[in-house]
Amino acid sequence: MITERLKYNQMANRRPSMYFWRTHAGDEIDYIEEMDNVIAAYEFKYKNKPHAKAPRKFKTAYPNSNYEIVHMENFSFFILPNQQT
């Protein structure tokens, strides 16, 4: 997923800063993009987890961030955001 996102960013001439996030306690976020002072956090799951939330420590540290679960049913928004109908 990250490789496909990198391809999209390259083709769209986007240059976000890219990170992952993990605490000593083991809380983690798989992929984070920061661009124009906007933080977008993405967690990758095989199946949809409708009640999944961003780790509390992350939301406390970055309260204005966006958080999305990317899974088999919605991954196209992540790799081809402008192609949605």
N, CA, C and O atoms as CSV, one atom per row, in Angstrom:
chain,resi,resn,atom,element,x,y,z
A,1,MET,N,N,0.824,-1.198,0.000
A,1,MET,CA,C,0.000,0.000,0.000
A,1,MET,C,C,0.866,1.260,0.000
A,1,MET,O,O,0.585,2.219,-0.720
A,2,ILE,N,N,1.896,1.246,0.796
A,2,ILE,CA,C,2.740,2.439,0.874
A,2,ILE,C,C,3.452,2.681,-0.452
A,2,ILE,O,O,3.580,3.826,-0.887
A,3,THR,N,N,3.913,1.619,-1.095
A,3,THR,CA,C,4.572,1.773,-2.391
A,3,THR,C,C,3.615,2.375,-3.417
A,3,THR,O,O,3.999,3.246,-4.198
A,4,GLU,N,N,2.376,1.909,-3.412
A,4,GLU,CA,C,1.388,2.474,-4.341
A,4,GLU,C,C,1.103,3.939,-4.021
A,4,GLU,O,O,0.900,4.745,-4.929
A,5,ARG,N,N,1.087,4.283,-2.752
A,5,ARG,CA,C,0.882,5.677,-2.360
A,5,ARG,C,C,2.067,6.536,-2.809
A,5,ARG,O,O,1.882,7.663,-3.268
A,6,LEU,N,N,3.277,6.002,-2.676
A,6,LEU,CA,C,4.454,6.729,-3.142
A,6,LEU,C,C,4.373,6.991,-4.646
A,6,LEU,O,O,4.730,8.073,-5.113
A,7,LYS,N,N,3.907,6.003,-5.395
A,7,LYS,CA,C,3.730,6.182,-6.836
A,7,LYS,C,C,2.714,7.285,-7.122
A,7,LYS,O,O,2.946,8.151,-7.966
A,8,TYR,N,N,1.583,7.246,-6.411
A,8,TYR,CA,C,0.564,8.286,-6.589
A,8,TYR,C,C,1.142,9.664,-6.282
A,8,TYR,O,O,0.958,10.600,-7.059
A,9,ASN,N,N,1.838,9.794,-5.156
A,9,ASN,CA,C,2.402,11.084,-4.779
A,9,ASN,C,C,3.368,11.591,-5.842
A,9,ASN,O,O,3.374,12.779,-6.165
A,10,GLN,N,N,4.176,10.700,-6.379
A,10,GLN,CA,C,5.124,11.084,-7.429
A,10,GLN,C,C,4.387,11.574,-8.672
A,10,GLN,O,O,4.711,12.628,-9.219
A,11,MET,N,N,3.400,10.809,-9.113
A,11,MET,CA,C,2.656,11.172,-10.325
A,11,MET,C,C,1.850,12.472,-10.145
A,11,MET,O,O,1.689,13.242,-11.092
A,12,ALA,N,N,1.351,12.706,-8.936
A,12,ALA,CA,C,0.561,13.906,-8.649
A,12,ALA,C,C,1.441,15.087,-8.246
A,12,ALA,O,O,0.939,16.163,-7.923
A,13,ASN,N,N,2.761,14.876,-8.269
A,13,ASN,CA,C,3.717,15.906,-7.889
A,13,ASN,C,C,3.469,16.404,-6.467
A,13,ASN,O,O,3.617,17.591,-6.177
A,14,ARG,N,N,3.092,15.484,-5.592
A,14,ARG,CA,C,2.902,15.791,-4.168
A,14,ARG,C,C,4.184,15.432,-3.431
A,14,ARG,O,O,4.821,14.430,-3.754
A,15,ARG,N,N,4.566,16.225,-2.458
A,15,ARG,CA,C,5.782,15.975,-1.697
A,15,ARG,C,C,5.508,16.019,-0.188
A,15,ARG,O,O,6.056,16.869,0.513
A,16,PRO,N,N,4.677,15.122,0.306
A,16,PRO,CA,C,4.420,15.143,1.750
A,16,PRO,C,C,5.608,14.589,2.526
A,16,PRO,O,O,6.403,13.809,2.000
A,17,SER,N,N,5.715,14.997,3.764
A,17,SER,CA,C,6.645,14.340,4.684
A,17,SER,C,C,5.969,13.052,5.116
A,17,SER,O,O,4.761,13.037,5.353
A,18,MET,N,N,6.734,11.967,5.222
A,18,MET,CA,C,6.162,10.654,5.525
A,18,MET,C,C,6.780,10.091,6.804
A,18,MET,O,O,7.987,10.184,7.025
A,19,TYR,N,N,5.925,9.510,7.632
A,19,TYR,CA,C,6.358,8.991,8.921
A,19,TYR,C,C,5.580,7.724,9.279
A,19,TYR,O,O,4.589,7.383,8.633
A,20,PHE,N,N,6.042,7.046,10.302
A,20,PHE,CA,C,5.240,6.079,11.036
A,20,PHE,C,C,5.330,6.510,12.486
A,20,PHE,O,O,6.193,7.312,12.844
A,21,TRP,N,N,4.452,5.990,13.319
A,21,TRP,CA,C,4.394,6.431,14.710
A,21,TRP,C,C,4.248,5.225,15.613
A,21,TRP,O,O,3.434,4.338,15.355
A,22,ARG,N,N,5.050,5.195,16.684
A,22,ARG,CA,C,4.966,4.088,17.638
A,22,ARG,C,C,5.428,4.571,19.005
A,22,ARG,O,O,6.400,5.316,19.124
A,23,THR,N,N,4.707,4.128,20.036
A,23,THR,CA,C,5.096,4.460,21.408
A,23,THR,C,C,5.886,3.296,21.998
A,23,THR,O,O,5.924,2.204,21.432
A,24,HIS,N,N,6.511,3.546,23.133
A,24,HIS,CA,C,7.211,2.462,23.837
A,24,HIS,C,C,6.238,1.386,24.307
A,24,HIS,O,O,6.623,0.231,24.487
A,25,ALA,N,N,4.992,1.762,24.503
A,25,ALA,CA,C,3.972,0.803,24.943
A,25,ALA,C,C,3.459,-0.067,23.792
A,25,ALA,O,O,2.733,-1.033,24.026
A,26,GLY,N,N,3.830,0.267,22.555
A,26,GLY,CA,C,3.427,-0.549,21.422
A,26,GLY,C,C,2.289,-0.001,20.586
A,26,GLY,O,O,1.924,-0.615,19.583
A,27,ASP,N,N,1.711,1.140,20.963
A,27,ASP,CA,C,0.698,1.764,20.107
A,27,ASP,C,C,1.390,2.209,18.820
A,27,ASP,O,O,2.525,2.686,18.851
A,28,GLU,N,N,0.699,2.051,17.688
A,28,GLU,CA,C,1.351,2.410,16.439
A,28,GLU,C,C,0.353,2.888,15.401
A,28,GLU,O,O,-0.844,2.606,15.473
A,29,ILE,N,N,0.879,3.613,14.444
A,29,ILE,CA,C,0.147,3.992,13.235
A,29,ILE,C,C,1.073,3.645,12.080
A,29,ILE,O,O,2.256,3.985,12.094
A,30,ASP,N,N,0.521,2.963,11.077
A,30,ASP,CA,C,1.339,2.405,10.008
A,30,ASP,C,C,1.966,3.454,9.097
A,30,ASP,O,O,3.118,3.309,8.690
A,31,TYR,N,N,1.228,4.498,8.776
A,31,TYR,CA,C,1.732,5.467,7.799
A,31,TYR,C,C,1.114,6.833,8.073
A,31,TYR,O,O,-0.090,6.949,8.300
A,32,ILE,N,N,1.951,7.859,8.050
A,32,ILE,CA,C,1.500,9.228,8.288
A,32,ILE,C,C,2.071,10.121,7.200
A,32,ILE,O,O,3.247,10.021,6.852
A,33,GLU,N,N,1.235,10.988,6.670
A,33,GLU,CA,C,1.676,12.023,5.742
A,33,GLU,C,C,1.385,13.376,6.363
A,33,GLU,O,O,0.326,13.596,6.952
A,34,GLU,N,N,2.343,14.276,6.221
A,34,GLU,CA,C,2.147,15.654,6.656
A,34,GLU,C,C,2.427,16.561,5.462
A,34,GLU,O,O,3.500,16.514,4.860
A,35,MET,N,N,1.441,17.380,5.139
A,35,MET,CA,C,1.601,18.298,4.018
A,35,MET,C,C,0.777,19.541,4.292
A,35,MET,O,O,-0.395,19.444,4.657
A,36,ASP,N,N,1.374,20.697,4.123
A,36,ASP,CA,C,0.702,21.976,4.373
A,36,ASP,C,C,0.124,22.029,5.786
A,36,ASP,O,O,-0.989,22.512,5.989
A,37,ASN,N,N,0.879,21.535,6.748
A,37,ASN,CA,C,0.494,21.519,8.163
A,37,ASN,C,C,-0.736,20.668,8.446
A,37,ASN,O,O,-1.390,20.855,9.472
A,38,VAL,N,N,-1.059,19.743,7.561
A,38,VAL,CA,C,-2.156,18.800,7.773
A,38,VAL,C,C,-1.552,17.411,7.951
A,38,VAL,O,O,-0.751,16.960,7.132
A,39,ILE,N,N,-1.946,16.743,9.029
A,39,ILE,CA,C,-1.459,15.398,9.313
A,39,ILE,C,C,-2.562,14.398,8.998
A,39,ILE,O,O,-3.678,14.495,9.509
A,40,ALA,N,N,-2.223,13.435,8.145
A,40,ALA,CA,C,-3.149,12.358,7.785
A,40,ALA,C,C,-2.513,11.039,8.203
A,40,ALA,O,O,-1.430,10.686,7.735
A,41,ALA,N,N,-3.191,10.314,9.086
A,41,ALA,CA,C,-2.690,9.048,9.600
A,41,ALA,C,C,-3.506,7.903,9.023
A,41,ALA,O,O,-4.729,7.991,8.922
A,42,TYR,N,N,-2.823,6.828,8.644
A,42,TYR,CA,C,-3.476,5.686,8.012
A,42,TYR,C,C,-3.059,4.401,8.708
A,42,TYR,O,O,-1.877,4.168,8.962
A,43,GLU,N,N,-4.031,3.588,9.006
A,43,GLU,CA,C,-3.805,2.258,9.578
A,43,GLU,C,C,-4.264,1.238,8.544
A,43,GLU,O,O,-5.367,1.356,8.011
A,44,PHE,N,N,-3.440,0.244,8.255
A,44,PHE,CA,C,-3.766,-0.766,7.256
A,44,PHE,C,C,-4.286,-2.030,7.928
A,44,PHE,O,O,-3.644,-2.579,8.823
A,45,LYS,N,N,-5.445,-2.482,7.492
A,45,LYS,CA,C,-6.079,-3.714,7.983
A,45,LYS,C,C,-6.568,-4.508,6.782
A,45,LYS,O,O,-6.939,-3.931,5.760
A,46,TYR,N,N,-6.570,-5.815,6.902
A,46,TYR,CA,C,-7.092,-6.638,5.818
A,46,TYR,C,C,-8.606,-6.486,5.713
A,46,TYR,O,O,-9.153,-6.310,4.624
A,47,LYS,N,N,-9.271,-6.558,6.861
A,47,LYS,CA,C,-10.729,-6.419,6.899
A,47,LYS,C,C,-11.111,-5.096,7.548
A,47,LYS,O,O,-10.343,-4.522,8.321
A,48,ASN,N,N,-12.290,-4.629,7.227
A,48,ASN,CA,C,-12.806,-3.394,7.805
A,48,ASN,C,C,-12.985,-3.556,9.310
A,48,ASN,O,O,-13.524,-4.560,9.777
A,49,LYS,N,N,-12.535,-2.577,10.050
A,49,LYS,CA,C,-12.709,-2.530,11.502
A,49,LYS,C,C,-13.491,-1.258,11.810
A,49,LYS,O,O,-12.891,-0.233,12.133
A,50,PRO,N,N,-14.824,-1.306,11.714
A,50,PRO,CA,C,-15.619,-0.068,11.795
A,50,PRO,C,C,-15.481,0.695,13.110
A,50,PRO,O,O,-15.724,1.902,13.138
A,51,HIS,N,N,-15.104,0.036,14.185
A,51,HIS,CA,C,-15.019,0.727,15.476
A,51,HIS,C,C,-13.588,1.079,15.858
A,51,HIS,O,O,-13.341,1.537,16.974
A,52,ALA,N,N,-12.641,0.872,14.945
A,52,ALA,CA,C,-11.244,1.185,15.237
A,52,ALA,C,C,-11.055,2.697,15.333
A,52,ALA,O,O,-11.637,3.464,14.566
A,53,LYS,N,N,-10.239,3.098,16.279
A,53,LYS,CA,C,-9.958,4.512,16.500
A,53,LYS,C,C,-8.459,4.724,16.563
A,53,LYS,O,O,-7.691,3.794,16.811
A,54,ALA,N,N,-8.062,5.951,16.336
A,54,ALA,CA,C,-6.652,6.313,16.494
A,54,ALA,C,C,-6.259,6.118,17.955
A,54,ALA,O,O,-7.079,6.336,18.846
A,55,PRO,N,N,-5.022,5.711,18.211
A,55,PRO,CA,C,-4.574,5.590,19.604
A,55,PRO,C,C,-4.765,6.908,20.355
A,55,PRO,O,O,-4.517,7.986,19.815
A,56,ARG,N,N,-5.200,6.804,21.580
A,56,ARG,CA,C,-5.497,7.991,22.394
A,56,ARG,C,C,-4.287,8.921,22.500
A,56,ARG,O,O,-4.439,10.140,22.412
A,57,LYS,N,N,-3.094,8.364,22.686
A,57,LYS,CA,C,-1.893,9.193,22.805
A,57,LYS,C,C,-1.614,9.970,21.513
A,57,LYS,O,O,-1.135,11.103,21.555
A,58,PHE,N,N,-1.914,9.358,20.381
A,58,PHE,CA,C,-1.718,10.054,19.111
A,58,PHE,C,C,-2.708,11.209,18.986
A,58,PHE,O,O,-2.319,12.323,18.633
A,59,LYS,N,N,-3.976,10.953,19.272
A,59,LYS,CA,C,-4.990,12.009,19.176
A,59,LYS,C,C,-4.724,13.138,20.170
A,59,LYS,O,O,-5.025,14.298,19.888
A,60,THR,N,N,-4.165,12.805,21.320
A,60,THR,CA,C,-3.813,13.836,22.292
A,60,THR,C,C,-2.662,14.693,21.770
A,60,THR,O,O,-2.681,15.917,21.901
A,61,ALA,N,N,-1.666,14.046,21.181
A,61,ALA,CA,C,-0.501,14.767,20.666
A,61,ALA,C,C,-0.819,15.541,19.391
A,61,ALA,O,O,-0.252,16.607,19.153
A,62,TYR,N,N,-1.727,15.007,18.567
A,62,TYR,CA,C,-2.064,15.605,17.275
A,62,TYR,C,C,-3.585,15.692,17.131
A,62,TYR,O,O,-4.170,14.960,16.333
A,63,PRO,N,N,-4.225,16.573,17.890
A,63,PRO,CA,C,-5.695,16.595,17.941
A,63,PRO,C,C,-6.377,16.963,16.621
A,63,PRO,O,O,-7.533,16.592,16.414
A,64,ASN,N,N,-5.712,17.663,15.746
A,64,ASN,CA,C,-6.335,18.076,14.492
A,64,ASN,C,C,-5.994,17.150,13.329
A,64,ASN,O,O,-6.254,17.481,12.172
A,65,SER,N,N,-5.422,16.008,13.629
A,65,SER,CA,C,-5.037,15.084,12.564
A,65,SER,C,C,-6.252,14.324,12.036
A,65,SER,O,O,-7.275,14.201,12.710
A,66,ASN,N,N,-6.110,13.821,10.818
A,66,ASN,CA,C,-7.124,12.953,10.214
A,66,ASN,C,C,-6.651,11.513,10.371
A,66,ASN,O,O,-5.455,11.236,10.280
A,67,TYR,N,N,-7.595,10.589,10.608
A,67,TYR,CA,C,-7.248,9.182,10.810
A,67,TYR,C,C,-8.173,8.324,9.970
A,67,TYR,O,O,-9.395,8.463,10.039
A,68,GLU,N,N,-7.593,7.437,9.179
A,68,GLU,CA,C,-8.369,6.549,8.318
A,68,GLU,C,C,-7.867,5.122,8.430
A,68,GLU,O,O,-6.668,4.879,8.563
A,69,ILE,N,N,-8.799,4.184,8.375
A,69,ILE,CA,C,-8.459,2.770,8.259
A,69,ILE,C,C,-8.521,2.425,6.779
A,69,ILE,O,O,-9.537,2.664,6.126
A,70,VAL,N,N,-7.442,1.867,6.247
A,70,VAL,CA,C,-7.398,1.435,4.853
A,70,VAL,C,C,-7.521,-0.085,4.859
A,70,VAL,O,O,-6.739,-0.776,5.513
A,71,HIS,N,N,-8.513,-0.603,4.121
A,71,HIS,CA,C,-8.749,-2.053,4.104
A,71,HIS,C,C,-9.111,-2.493,2.691
A,71,HIS,O,O,-9.154,-1.669,1.777
A,72,MET,N,N,-9.368,-3.770,2.508
A,72,MET,CA,C,-9.604,-4.339,1.183
A,72,MET,C,C,-10.779,-3.697,0.444
A,72,MET,O,O,-10.786,-3.684,-0.786
A,73,GLU,N,N,-11.742,-3.180,1.140
A,73,GLU,CA,C,-12.927,-2.622,0.498
A,73,GLU,C,C,-12.788,-1.140,0.132
A,73,GLU,O,O,-13.574,-0.633,-0.669
A,74,ASN,N,N,-11.816,-0.447,0.696
A,74,ASN,CA,C,-11.721,0.990,0.432
A,74,ASN,C,C,-10.327,1.462,0.020
A,74,ASN,O,O,-10.088,2.668,-0.046
A,75,PHE,N,N,-9.415,0.553,-0.254
A,75,PHE,CA,C,-8.033,0.948,-0.492
A,75,PHE,C,C,-7.849,1.870,-1.691
A,75,PHE,O,O,-6.854,2.591,-1.761
A,76,SER,N,N,-8.790,1.864,-2.638
A,76,SER,CA,C,-8.612,2.698,-3.830
A,76,SER,C,C,-8.566,4.189,-3.485
A,76,SER,O,O,-7.896,4.952,-4.181
A,77,PHE,N,N,-9.265,4.624,-2.423
A,77,PHE,CA,C,-9.200,6.036,-2.047
A,77,PHE,C,C,-7.787,6.422,-1.629
A,77,PHE,O,O,-7.393,7.582,-1.748
A,78,PHE,N,N,-7.029,5.447,-1.140
A,78,PHE,CA,C,-5.680,5.707,-0.653
A,78,PHE,C,C,-4.658,5.761,-1.789
A,78,PHE,O,O,-3.751,6.593,-1.774
A,79,ILE,N,N,-4.806,4.877,-2.765
A,79,ILE,CA,C,-3.810,4.838,-3.840
A,79,ILE,C,C,-4.203,5.656,-5.065
A,79,ILE,O,O,-3.350,6.003,-5.882
A,80,LEU,N,N,-5.495,5.965,-5.196
A,80,LEU,CA,C,-5.975,6.781,-6.320
A,80,LEU,C,C,-7.034,7.780,-5.836
A,80,LEU,O,O,-8.185,7.707,-6.265
A,81,PRO,N,N,-6.665,8.698,-4.961
A,81,PRO,CA,C,-7.655,9.588,-4.351
A,81,PRO,C,C,-8.481,10.398,-5.350
A,81,PRO,O,O,-9.655,10.671,-5.098
A,82,ASN,N,N,-7.899,10.777,-6.455
A,82,ASN,CA,C,-8.622,11.610,-7.414
A,82,ASN,C,C,-9.467,10.827,-8.381
A,82,ASN,O,O,-10.127,11.420,-9.234
A,83,GLN,N,N,-9.471,9.512,-8.280
A,83,GLN,CA,C,-10.205,8.670,-9.212
A,83,GLN,C,C,-11.548,8.198,-8.659
A,83,GLN,O,O,-12.232,7.399,-9.298
A,84,GLN,N,N,-11.931,8.685,-7.478
A,84,GLN,CA,C,-13.183,8.257,-6.865
A,84,GLN,C,C,-14.378,8.838,-7.607
A,84,GLN,O,O,-14.325,9.963,-8.104
A,85,THR,N,N,-15.457,8.060,-7.678
A,85,THR,CA,C,-16.674,8.544,-8.333
A,85,THR,C,C,-17.761,8.799,-7.314
A,85,THR,O,O,-18.862,9.212,-7.676
